[in-house]
Amino acid sequence: MVDKKLEEVSNFLKDKISFTFFLVFFSLFLISCERSFENFDKNLLEKKKELEEFNEKSNIRKEEILKSQNENN
């Protein structure tokens, strides 16, 4: 009888430990994914800013070229 109770307690503890391990692992996985998306968003915003700056420089250069062409004509 005692052996049976000990086995039940042991199984219960094993299940609890397995469940706890699963929760910890799953939590770490979610945190990792969240950080990855945050980094992706940050990089995307940086690229957007670079593209906007490039576009501004390109427009300025385009105006300079057009102005130069008009002066030569």
mmCIF file as gemmi writes it, N, C-alpha and C atoms, coordinates in Angstrom:
data_model
loop_
_atom_site.group_PDB
_atom_site.id
_atom_site.type_symbol
_atom_site.label_atom_id
_atom_site.label_alt_id
_atom_site.label_comp_id
_atom_site.label_asym_id
_atom_site.label_entity_id
_atom_site.label_seq_id
_atom_site.pdbx_PDB_ins_code
_atom_site.Cartn_x
_atom_site.Cartn_y
_atom_site.Cartn_z
_atom_site.occupancy
_atom_site.B_iso_or_equiv
_atom_site.pdbx_formal_charge
_atom_site.auth_seq_id
_atom_site.auth_asym_id
_atom_site.pdbx_PDB_model_num
ATOM 1 N N . MET Axp A 1 ? 0.817 -1.193 0 1 0 ? 1 A 1
ATOM 2 C CA . MET Axp A 1 ? 0 0 0 1 0 ? 1 A 1
ATOM 3 C C . MET Axp A 1 ? 0.869 1.269 0 1 0 ? 1 A 1
ATOM 4 N N . VAL Axp A 2 ? 1.875 1.259 0.854 1 0 ? 2 A 1
ATOM 5 C CA . VAL Axp A 2 ? 2.77 2.414 0.924 1 0 ? 2 A 1
ATOM 6 C C . VAL Axp A 2 ? 3.54 2.54 -0.371 1 0 ? 2 A 1
ATOM 7 N N . ASP Axp A 3 ? 3.962 1.394 -0.925 1 0 ? 3 A 1
ATOM 8 C CA . ASP Axp A 3 ? 4.683 1.429 -2.199 1 0 ? 3 A 1
ATOM 9 C C . ASP Axp A 3 ? 3.818 2.031 -3.304 1 0 ? 3 A 1
ATOM 10 N N . LYS Axp A 4 ? 2.539 1.689 -3.279 1 0 ? 4 A 1
ATOM 11 C CA . LYS Axp A 4 ? 1.628 2.226 -4.286 1 0 ? 4 A 1
ATOM 12 C C . LYS Axp A 4 ? 1.491 3.738 -4.133 1 0 ? 4 A 1
ATOM 13 N N . LYS Axp A 5 ? 1.352 4.212 -2.915 1 0 ? 5 A 1
ATOM 14 C CA . LYS Axp A 5 ? 1.245 5.651 -2.663 1 0 ? 5 A 1
ATOM 15 C C . LYS Axp A 5 ? 2.53 6.373 -3.062 1 0 ? 5 A 1
ATOM 16 N N . LEU Axp A 6 ? 3.671 5.761 -2.73 1 0 ? 6 A 1
ATOM 17 C CA . LEU Axp A 6 ? 4.943 6.361 -3.107 1 0 ? 6 A 1
ATOM 18 C C . LEU Axp A 6 ? 5.08 6.44 -4.625 1 0 ? 6 A 1
ATOM 19 N N . GLU Axp A 7 ? 4.626 5.412 -5.29 1 0 ? 7 A 1
ATOM 20 C CA . GLU Axp A 7 ? 4.69 5.412 -6.756 1 0 ? 7 A 1
ATOM 21 C C . GLU Axp A 7 ? 3.776 6.503 -7.336 1 0 ? 7 A 1
ATOM 22 N N . GLU Axp A 8 ? 2.599 6.682 -6.741 1 0 ? 8 A 1
ATOM 23 C CA . GLU Axp A 8 ? 1.683 7.735 -7.2 1 0 ? 8 A 1
ATOM 24 C C . GLU Axp A 8 ? 2.3 9.115 -6.982 1 0 ? 8 A 1
ATOM 25 N N . VAL Axp A 9 ? 2.893 9.303 -5.821 1 0 ? 9 A 1
ATOM 26 C CA . VAL Axp A 9 ? 3.542 10.583 -5.519 1 0 ? 9 A 1
ATOM 27 C C . VAL Axp A 9 ? 4.711 10.807 -6.471 1 0 ? 9 A 1
ATOM 28 N N . SER Axp A 10 ? 5.482 9.767 -6.694 1 0 ? 10 A 1
ATOM 29 C CA . SER Axp A 10 ? 6.615 9.871 -7.602 1 0 ? 10 A 1
ATOM 30 C C . SER Axp A 10 ? 6.147 10.234 -9.013 1 0 ? 10 A 1
ATOM 31 N N . ASN Axp A 11 ? 5.113 9.578 -9.488 1 0 ? 11 A 1
ATOM 32 C CA . ASN Axp A 11 ? 4.577 9.885 -10.821 1 0 ? 11 A 1
ATOM 33 C C . ASN Axp A 11 ? 4.043 11.31 -10.882 1 0 ? 11 A 1
ATOM 34 N N . PHE Axp A 12 ? 3.37 11.721 -9.811 1 0 ? 12 A 1
ATOM 35 C CA . PHE Axp A 12 ? 2.846 13.081 -9.758 1 0 ? 12 A 1
ATOM 36 C C . PHE Axp A 12 ? 3.995 14.097 -9.847 1 0 ? 12 A 1
ATOM 37 N N . LEU Axp A 13 ? 5.042 13.854 -9.092 1 0 ? 13 A 1
ATOM 38 C CA . LEU Axp A 13 ? 6.193 14.764 -9.106 1 0 ? 13 A 1
ATOM 39 C C . LEU Axp A 13 ? 6.877 14.777 -10.472 1 0 ? 13 A 1
ATOM 40 N N . LYS Axp A 14 ? 6.997 13.603 -11.073 1 0 ? 14 A 1
ATOM 41 C CA . LYS Axp A 14 ? 7.588 13.538 -12.414 1 0 ? 14 A 1
ATOM 42 C C . LYS Axp A 14 ? 6.762 14.348 -13.406 1 0 ? 14 A 1
ATOM 43 N N . ASP Axp A 15 ? 5.442 14.198 -13.311 1 0 ? 15 A 1
ATOM 44 C CA . ASP Axp A 15 ? 4.567 14.962 -14.197 1 0 ? 15 A 1
ATOM 45 C C . ASP Axp A 15 ? 4.702 16.455 -13.941 1 0 ? 15 A 1
ATOM 46 N N . LYS Axp A 16 ? 4.772 16.846 -12.689 1 0 ? 16 A 1
ATOM 47 C CA . LYS Axp A 16 ? 4.917 18.261 -12.347 1 0 ? 16 A 1
ATOM 48 C C . LYS Axp A 16 ? 6.239 18.817 -12.868 1 0 ? 16 A 1
ATOM 49 N N . ILE Axp A 17 ? 7.294 18.06 -12.692 1 0 ? 17 A 1
ATOM 50 C CA . ILE Axp A 17 ? 8.614 18.501 -13.148 1 0 ? 17 A 1
ATOM 51 C C . ILE Axp A 17 ? 8.624 18.602 -14.673 1 0 ? 17 A 1
ATOM 52 N N . SER Axp A 18 ? 8.035 17.622 -15.332 1 0 ? 18 A 1
ATOM 53 C CA . SER Axp A 18 ? 7.971 17.652 -16.803 1 0 ? 18 A 1
ATOM 54 C C . SER Axp A 18 ? 7.17 18.859 -17.279 1 0 ? 18 A 1
ATOM 55 N N . PHE Axp A 19 ? 6.048 19.094 -16.621 1 0 ? 19 A 1
ATOM 56 C CA . PHE Axp A 19 ? 5.207 20.224 -16.995 1 0 ? 19 A 1
ATOM 57 C C . PHE Axp A 19 ? 5.941 21.544 -16.753 1 0 ? 19 A 1
ATOM 58 N N . THR Axp A 20 ? 6.617 21.646 -15.623 1 0 ? 20 A 1
ATOM 59 C CA . THR Axp A 20 ? 7.368 22.856 -15.301 1 0 ? 20 A 1
ATOM 60 C C . THR Axp A 20 ? 8.479 23.073 -16.326 1 0 ? 20 A 1
ATOM 61 N N . PHE Axp A 21 ? 9.188 22.026 -16.669 1 0 ? 21 A 1
ATOM 62 C CA . PHE Axp A 21 ? 10.235 22.122 -17.679 1 0 ? 21 A 1
ATOM 63 C C . PHE Axp A 21 ? 9.651 22.588 -19.017 1 0 ? 21 A 1
ATOM 64 N N . PHE Axp A 22 ? 8.516 22.022 -19.374 1 0 ? 22 A 1
ATOM 65 C CA . PHE Axp A 22 ? 7.854 22.415 -20.612 1 0 ? 22 A 1
ATOM 66 C C . PHE Axp A 22 ? 7.488 23.899 -20.58 1 0 ? 22 A 1
ATOM 67 N N . LEU Axp A 23 ? 6.932 24.366 -19.471 1 0 ? 23 A 1
ATOM 68 C CA . LEU Axp A 23 ? 6.565 25.778 -19.353 1 0 ? 23 A 1
ATOM 69 C C . LEU Axp A 23 ? 7.774 26.692 -19.455 1 0 ? 23 A 1
ATOM 70 N N . VAL Axp A 24 ? 8.856 26.313 -18.794 1 0 ? 24 A 1
ATOM 71 C CA . VAL Axp A 24 ? 10.071 27.124 -18.852 1 0 ? 24 A 1
ATOM 72 C C . VAL Axp A 24 ? 10.607 27.154 -20.277 1 0 ? 24 A 1
ATOM 73 N N . PHE Axp A 25 ? 10.676 26.021 -20.9 1 0 ? 25 A 1
ATOM 74 C CA . PHE Axp A 25 ? 11.171 25.943 -22.272 1 0 ? 25 A 1
ATOM 75 C C . PHE Axp A 25 ? 10.292 26.772 -23.221 1 0 ? 25 A 1
ATOM 76 N N . PHE Axp A 26 ? 8.988 26.625 -23.095 1 0 ? 26 A 1
ATOM 77 C CA . PHE Axp A 26 ? 8.061 27.349 -23.946 1 0 ? 26 A 1
ATOM 78 C C . PHE Axp A 26 ? 8.169 28.858 -23.714 1 0 ? 26 A 1
ATOM 79 N N . SER Axp A 27 ? 8.31 29.257 -22.477 1 0 ? 27 A 1
ATOM 80 C CA . SER Axp A 27 ? 8.472 30.675 -22.144 1 0 ? 27 A 1
ATOM 81 C C . SER Axp A 27 ? 9.743 31.242 -22.762 1 0 ? 27 A 1
ATOM 82 N N . LEU Axp A 28 ? 10.833 30.498 -22.646 1 0 ? 28 A 1
ATOM 83 C CA . LEU Axp A 28 ? 12.088 30.946 -23.249 1 0 ? 28 A 1
ATOM 84 C C . LEU Axp A 28 ? 11.962 31.049 -24.762 1 0 ? 28 A 1
ATOM 85 N N . PHE Axp A 29 ? 11.272 30.113 -25.339 1 0 ? 29 A 1
ATOM 86 C CA . PHE Axp A 29 ? 11.047 30.135 -26.788 1 0 ? 29 A 1
ATOM 87 C C . PHE Axp A 29 ? 10.254 31.378 -27.191 1 0 ? 29 A 1
ATOM 88 N N . LEU Axp A 30 ? 9.204 31.694 -26.453 1 0 ? 30 A 1
ATOM 89 C CA . LEU Axp A 30 ? 8.389 32.872 -26.763 1 0 ? 30 A 1
ATOM 90 C C . LEU Axp A 30 ? 9.177 34.162 -26.591 1 0 ? 30 A 1
ATOM 91 N N . ILE Axp A 31 ? 9.96 34.232 -25.546 1 0 ? 31 A 1
ATOM 92 C CA . ILE Axp A 31 ? 10.785 35.421 -25.313 1 0 ? 31 A 1
ATOM 93 C C . ILE Axp A 31 ? 11.781 35.592 -26.456 1 0 ? 31 A 1
ATOM 94 N N . SER Axp A 32 ? 12.376 34.499 -26.873 1 0 ? 32 A 1
ATOM 95 C CA . SER Axp A 32 ? 13.324 34.542 -27.987 1 0 ? 32 A 1
ATOM 96 C C . SER Axp A 32 ? 12.645 35.035 -29.265 1 0 ? 32 A 1
ATOM 97 N N . CYS Axp A 33 ? 11.467 34.534 -29.54 1 0 ? 33 A 1
ATOM 98 C CA . CYS Axp A 33 ? 10.732 34.965 -30.734 1 0 ? 33 A 1
ATOM 99 C C . CYS Axp A 33 ? 10.384 36.449 -30.647 1 0 ? 33 A 1
ATOM 100 N N . GLU Axp A 34 ? 9.954 36.873 -29.486 1 0 ? 34 A 1
ATOM 101 C CA . GLU Axp A 34 ? 9.59 38.284 -29.31 1 0 ? 34 A 1
ATOM 102 C C . GLU Axp A 34 ? 10.79 39.189 -29.548 1 0 ? 34 A 1
ATOM 103 N N . ARG Axp A 35 ? 11.93 38.826 -29.006 1 0 ? 35 A 1
ATOM 104 C CA . ARG Axp A 35 ? 13.141 39.621 -29.213 1 0 ? 35 A 1
ATOM 105 C C . ARG Axp A 35 ? 13.548 39.63 -30.681 1 0 ? 35 A 1
ATOM 106 N N . SER Axp A 36 ? 13.386 38.504 -31.326 1 0 ? 36 A 1
ATOM 107 C CA . SER Axp A 36 ? 13.726 38.426 -32.741 1 0 ? 36 A 1
ATOM 108 C C . SER Axp A 36 ? 12.859 39.386 -33.553 1 0 ? 36 A 1
ATOM 109 N N . PHE Axp A 37 ? 11.563 39.412 -33.263 1 0 ? 37 A 1
ATOM 110 C CA . PHE Axp A 37 ? 10.674 40.328 -33.971 1 0 ? 37 A 1
ATOM 111 C C . PHE Axp A 37 ? 10.993 41.778 -33.64 1 0 ? 37 A 1
ATOM 112 N N . GLU Axp A 38 ? 11.353 42.048 -32.4 1 0 ? 38 A 1
ATOM 113 C CA . GLU Axp A 38 ? 11.739 43.415 -32.031 1 0 ? 38 A 1
ATOM 114 C C . GLU Axp A 38 ? 12.965 43.85 -32.824 1 0 ? 38 A 1
ATOM 115 N N . ASN Axp A 39 ? 13.938 42.968 -32.929 1 0 ? 39 A 1
ATOM 116 C CA . ASN Axp A 39 ? 15.142 43.283 -33.712 1 0 ? 39 A 1
ATOM 117 C C . ASN Axp A 39 ? 14.807 43.477 -35.182 1 0 ? 39 A 1
ATOM 118 N N . PHE Axp A 40 ? 13.917 42.644 -35.687 1 0 ? 40 A 1
ATOM 119 C CA . PHE Axp A 40 ? 13.499 42.772 -37.082 1 0 ? 40 A 1
ATOM 120 C C . PHE Axp A 40 ? 12.847 44.126 -37.312 1 0 ? 40 A 1
ATOM 121 N N . ASP Axp A 41 ? 11.936 44.513 -36.409 1 0 ? 41 A 1
ATOM 122 C CA . ASP Axp A 41 ? 11.263 45.811 -36.528 1 0 ? 41 A 1
ATOM 123 C C . ASP Axp A 41 ? 12.264 46.953 -36.459 1 0 ? 41 A 1
ATOM 124 N N . LYS Axp A 42 ? 13.205 46.843 -35.557 1 0 ? 42 A 1
ATOM 125 C CA . LYS Axp A 42 ? 14.21 47.891 -35.405 1 0 ? 42 A 1
ATOM 126 C C . LYS Axp A 42 ? 15.047 48.013 -36.684 1 0 ? 42 A 1
ATOM 127 N N . ASN Axp A 43 ? 15.48 46.889 -37.21 1 0 ? 43 A 1
ATOM 128 C CA . ASN Axp A 43 ? 16.264 46.898 -38.45 1 0 ? 43 A 1
ATOM 129 C C . ASN Axp A 43 ? 15.441 47.445 -39.617 1 0 ? 43 A 1
ATOM 130 N N . LEU Axp A 44 ? 14.181 47.095 -39.647 1 0 ? 44 A 1
ATOM 131 C CA . LEU Axp A 44 ? 13.314 47.573 -40.719 1 0 ? 44 A 1
ATOM 132 C C . LEU Axp A 44 ? 13.173 49.09 -40.653 1 0 ? 44 A 1
ATOM 133 N N . LEU Axp A 45 ? 13.006 49.63 -39.457 1 0 ? 45 A 1
ATOM 134 C CA . LEU Axp A 45 ? 12.903 51.08 -39.303 1 0 ? 45 A 1
ATOM 135 C C . LEU Axp A 45 ? 14.202 51.776 -39.707 1 0 ? 45 A 1
ATOM 136 N N . GLU Axp A 46 ? 15.338 51.164 -39.369 1 0 ? 46 A 1
ATOM 137 C CA . GLU Axp A 46 ? 16.633 51.726 -39.772 1 0 ? 46 A 1
ATOM 138 C C . GLU Axp A 46 ? 16.765 51.739 -41.297 1 0 ? 46 A 1
ATOM 139 N N . LYS Axp A 47 ? 16.354 50.659 -41.93 1 0 ? 47 A 1
ATOM 140 C CA . LYS Axp A 47 ? 16.428 50.589 -43.398 1 0 ? 47 A 1
ATOM 141 C C . LYS Axp A 47 ? 15.482 51.613 -44.033 1 0 ? 47 A 1
ATOM 142 N N . LYS Axp A 48 ? 14.334 51.79 -43.432 1 0 ? 48 A 1
ATOM 143 C CA . LYS Axp A 48 ? 13.389 52.787 -43.949 1 0 ? 48 A 1
ATOM 144 C C . LYS Axp A 48 ? 14.002 54.184 -43.873 1 0 ? 48 A 1
ATOM 145 N N . LYS Axp A 49 ? 14.645 54.476 -42.762 1 0 ? 49 A 1
ATOM 146 C CA . LYS Axp A 49 ? 15.285 55.777 -42.592 1 0 ? 49 A 1
ATOM 147 C C . LYS Axp A 49 ? 16.406 55.961 -43.629 1 0 ? 49 A 1
ATOM 148 N N . GLU Axp A 50 ? 17.217 54.928 -43.818 1 0 ? 50 A 1
ATOM 149 C CA . GLU Axp A 50 ? 18.283 55 -44.819 1 0 ? 50 A 1
ATOM 150 C C . GLU Axp A 50 ? 17.71 55.233 -46.214 1 0 ? 50 A 1
ATOM 151 N N . LEU Axp A 51 ? 16.62 54.556 -46.515 1 0 ? 51 A 1
ATOM 152 C CA . LEU Axp A 51 ? 15.993 54.713 -47.826 1 0 ? 51 A 1
ATOM 153 C C . LEU Axp A 51 ? 15.45 56.126 -48.006 1 0 ? 51 A 1
ATOM 154 N N . GLU Axp A 52 ? 14.856 56.678 -46.975 1 0 ? 52 A 1
ATOM 155 C CA . GLU Axp A 52 ? 14.353 58.051 -47.05 1 0 ? 52 A 1
ATOM 156 C C . GLU Axp A 52 ? 15.5 59.043 -47.255 1 0 ? 52 A 1
ATOM 157 N N . GLU Axp A 53 ? 16.602 58.833 -46.544 1 0 ? 53 A 1
ATOM 158 C CA . GLU Axp A 53 ? 17.76 59.709 -46.715 1 0 ? 53 A 1
ATOM 159 C C . GLU Axp A 53 ? 18.324 59.594 -48.131 1 0 ? 53 A 1
ATOM 160 N N . PHE Axp A 54 ? 18.395 58.377 -48.634 1 0 ? 54 A 1
ATOM 161 C CA . PHE Axp A 54 ? 18.876 58.173 -49.996 1 0 ? 54 A 1
ATOM 162 C C . PHE Axp A 54 ? 17.956 58.856 -50.996 1 0 ? 54 A 1
ATOM 163 N N . ASN Axp A 55 ? 16.674 58.75 -50.773 1 0 ? 55 A 1
ATOM 164 C CA . ASN Axp A 55 ? 15.697 59.369 -51.662 1 0 ? 55 A 1
ATOM 165 C C . ASN Axp A 55 ? 15.854 60.891 -51.666 1 0 ? 55 A 1
ATOM 166 N N . GLU Axp A 56 ? 16.061 61.469 -50.494 1 0 ? 56 A 1
ATOM 167 C CA . GLU Axp A 56 ? 16.277 62.913 -50.407 1 0 ? 56 A 1
ATOM 168 C C . GLU Axp A 56 ? 17.541 63.324 -51.173 1 0 ? 56 A 1
ATOM 169 N N . LYS Axp A 57 ? 18.619 62.609 -50.97 1 0 ? 57 A 1
ATOM 170 C CA . LYS Axp A 57 ? 19.872 62.914 -51.681 1 0 ? 57 A 1
ATOM 171 C C . LYS Axp A 57 ? 19.699 62.745 -53.185 1 0 ? 57 A 1
ATOM 172 N N . SER Axp A 58 ? 18.96 61.719 -53.555 1 0 ? 58 A 1
ATOM 173 C CA . SER Axp A 58 ? 18.723 61.467 -54.971 1 0 ? 58 A 1
ATOM 174 C C . SER Axp A 58 ? 17.924 62.607 -55.591 1 0 ? 58 A 1
ATOM 175 N N . ASN Axp A 59 ? 16.922 63.081 -54.877 1 0 ? 59 A 1
ATOM 176 C CA . ASN Axp A 59 ? 16.118 64.201 -55.39 1 0 ? 59 A 1
ATOM 177 C C . ASN Axp A 59 ? 16.957 65.468 -55.51 1 0 ? 59 A 1
ATOM 178 N N . ILE Axp A 60 ? 17.806 65.714 -54.543 1 0 ? 60 A 1
ATOM 179 C CA . ILE Axp A 60 ? 18.688 66.885 -54.6 1 0 ? 60 A 1
ATOM 180 C C . ILE Axp A 60 ? 19.62 66.777 -55.797 1 0 ? 60 A 1
ATOM 181 N N . ARG Axp A 61 ? 20.18 65.604 -55.975 1 0 ? 61 A 1
ATOM 182 C CA . ARG Axp A 61 ? 21.095 65.391 -57.106 1 0 ? 61 A 1
ATOM 183 C C . ARG Axp A 61 ? 20.358 65.551 -58.431 1 0 ? 61 A 1
ATOM 184 N N . LYS Axp A 62 ? 19.136 65.051 -58.482 1 0 ? 62 A 1
ATOM 185 C CA . LYS Axp A 62 ? 18.328 65.164 -59.699 1 0 ? 62 A 1
ATOM 186 C C . LYS Axp A 62 ? 18.08 66.637 -60.021 1 0 ? 62 A 1
ATOM 187 N N . GLU Axp A 63 ? 17.751 67.418 -59.021 1 0 ? 63 A 1
ATOM 188 C CA . GLU Axp A 63 ? 17.538 68.857 -59.23 1 0 ? 63 A 1
ATOM 189 C C . GLU Axp A 63 ? 18.814 69.549 -59.707 1 0 ? 63 A 1
ATOM 190 N N . GLU Axp A 64 ? 19.941 69.148 -59.129 1 0 ? 64 A 1
ATOM 191 C CA . GLU Axp A 64 ? 21.221 69.739 -59.562 1 0 ? 64 A 1
ATOM 192 C C . GLU Axp A 64 ? 21.51 69.424 -61.024 1 0 ? 64 A 1
ATOM 193 N N . ILE Axp A 65 ? 21.239 68.203 -61.422 1 0 ? 65 A 1
ATOM 194 C CA . ILE Axp A 65 ? 21.473 67.792 -62.81 1 0 ? 65 A 1
ATOM 195 C C . ILE Axp A 65 ? 20.554 68.564 -63.747 1 0 ? 65 A 1
ATOM 196 N N . LEU Axp A 66 ? 19.284 68.663 -63.392 1 0 ? 66 A 1
ATOM 197 C CA . LEU Axp A 66 ? 18.34 69.406 -64.231 1 0 ? 66 A 1
ATOM 198 C C . LEU Axp A 66 ? 18.73 70.875 -64.329 1 0 ? 66 A 1
ATOM 199 N N . LYS Axp A 67 ? 19.148 71.439 -63.224 1 0 ? 67 A 1
ATOM 200 C CA . LYS Axp A 67 ? 19.584 72.835 -63.222 1 0 ? 67 A 1
ATOM 201 C C . LYS Axp A 67 ? 20.813 73.014 -64.115 1 0 ? 67 A 1
ATOM 202 N N . SER Axp A 68 ? 21.737 72.095 -64.014 1 0 ? 68 A 1
ATOM 203 C CA . SER Axp A 68 ? 22.947 72.146 -64.836 1 0 ? 68 A 1
ATOM 204 C C . SER Axp A 68 ? 22.594 72.031 -66.313 1 0 ? 68 A 1
ATOM 205 N N . GLN Axp A 69 ? 21.672 71.15 -66.631 1 0 ? 69 A 1
ATOM 206 C CA . GLN Axp A 69 ? 21.254 70.984 -68.039 1 0 ? 69 A 1
ATOM 207 C C . GLN Axp A 69 ? 20.595 72.266 -68.553 1 0 ? 69 A 1
ATOM 208 N N . ASN Axp A 70 ? 19.789 72.884 -67.739 1 0 ? 70 A 1
ATOM 209 C CA . ASN Axp A 70 ? 19.11 74.113 -68.143 1 0 ? 70 A 1
ATOM 210 C C . ASN Axp A 70 ? 20.101 75.258 -68.367 1 0 ? 70 A 1
ATOM 211 N N . GLU Axp A 71 ? 21.119 75.292 -67.551 1 0 ? 71 A 1
ATOM 212 C CA . GLU Axp A 71 ? 22.149 76.335 -67.692 1 0 ? 71 A 1
ATOM 213 C C . GLU Axp A 71 ? 22.951 76.154 -68.985 1 0 ? 71 A 1
ATOM 214 N N . ASN Axp A 72 ? 23.157 74.914 -69.348 1 0 ? 72 A 1
ATOM 215 C CA . ASN Axp A 72 ? 23.937 74.636 -70.559 1 0 ? 72 A 1
ATOM 216 C C . ASN Axp A 72 ? 23.139 74.88 -71.826 1 0 ? 72 A 1
ATOM 217 N N . ASN Axp A 73 ? 21.856 74.855 -71.731 1 0 ? 73 A 1
ATOM 218 C CA . ASN Axp A 73 ? 21.021 75.063 -72.933 1 0 ? 73 A 1
ATOM 219 C C . ASN Axp A 73 ? 20.783 76.487 -73.178 1 0 ? 73 A 1
